[in-house]
């Protein structure tokens, strides 16, 4: 639910724009408000799960998400819809880290946890793609409001079922002195950072707004570090960043999700604006990549247990790089079967292979006590990476639009070439992101396939 709702709205945006008579600015906030609040509150959600109980926070998040989805589906104007999307993001920020930490605290480290994380990683990748498909089907079928209504029965049912089948767990020490000041400061810094990255496509990196917001983010983070040094029970113990595997896994997550979100964002535009696909055709075009991500995750789960996480992760990132490079070389009027599908399959298989070992590495240094913190960190890195990927690739690719527009003039063939050039550059930047993730993955210590603990002197 949480990952699916990041992308399910995209295909429905033109229909929502017409139905509610929205401006382009408001359209953007329908997408970015959810991701901004989700990414900004993930660490807070993770630590609340550790302190108050992971099952309790999971159920709170599911109820909040379901009720916010109902409000979004009933929205009659832009204000109600944007606020509902923000509350959806808050619910998701409680759901994602508490659910992921419940997996690591319920299943013992080893094959059982690897299988559980394999399911999680596979569903995370599939959901991002399936959101585009489902968004197109629901929008062209029962209507755009059903992209929100569908969450209501699922969320409420899951909250009820969780009370009976999910065991409660918590960190017995973290609830004594919850770091409220640190939580408020860090959440504000993350919300402002992800919002600013999302706005760079409109503001540009050199604008006073962007610079001012980034300076404020630095100030808030400096205040947060000062608070954490003195807090008796810090929100994020700064000592955890000394752990090599943790640092490396989160850096990989930033680059990998930067590439993944760049792929989906620009591939959707490319298919509709260059290849003239309809929204439903665009959604259906993603079905093969959704299926191959599931295959990759399933294969990865077995390989991680038989071999080790590191080589599987590196191989997956290499395949994803090749897939984006194939899309970079696609001609203007590319055939879906011969030019688009091979890129989708290579990238999808690569990302599917990479999700599972990345999750395993993110938790390799953590026991049950701080599993909520670990879940919050990896999910925050993924959200920030997605925002950063689109911000950087969009800024570089769209910077050429004025010169390409002048070159194309009113010539239809040149206009198609100009549009394709912008998207090709975005795919190349995405390939650079995932290639950097692969280089960073090569620095990971080798983890034992059975224990997933760092090998001494590796």
Secondary structure as UniProt FT lines:
FT   TURN            2..3
FT   HELIX           4..7
FT   TURN            8..9
FT   HELIX           10..12
FT   HELIX           13..20
FT   HELIX           24..52
FT   HELIX           54..74
FT   HELIX           78..106
FT   TURN            109..110
FT   HELIX           111..140
FT   TURN            141..142
FT   TURN            144..145
FT   HELIX           146..165
FT   TURN            172..177
FT   HELIX           180..203
FT   TURN            205..206
FT   HELIX           208..230
FT   TURN            232..233
FT   HELIX           238..242
FT   HELIX           244..273
FT   HELIX           279..285
FT   HELIX           287..306
FT   HELIX           309..328
FT   TURN            332..333
FT   HELIX           336..340
FT   HELIX           341..362
FT   TURN            363..365
FT   TURN            369..370
FT   HELIX           371..398
FT   TURN            399..400
FT   HELIX           401..408
FT   TURN            409..410
FT   HELIX           412..441
FT   TURN            442..443
FT   TURN            449..451
FT   TURN            456..457
//
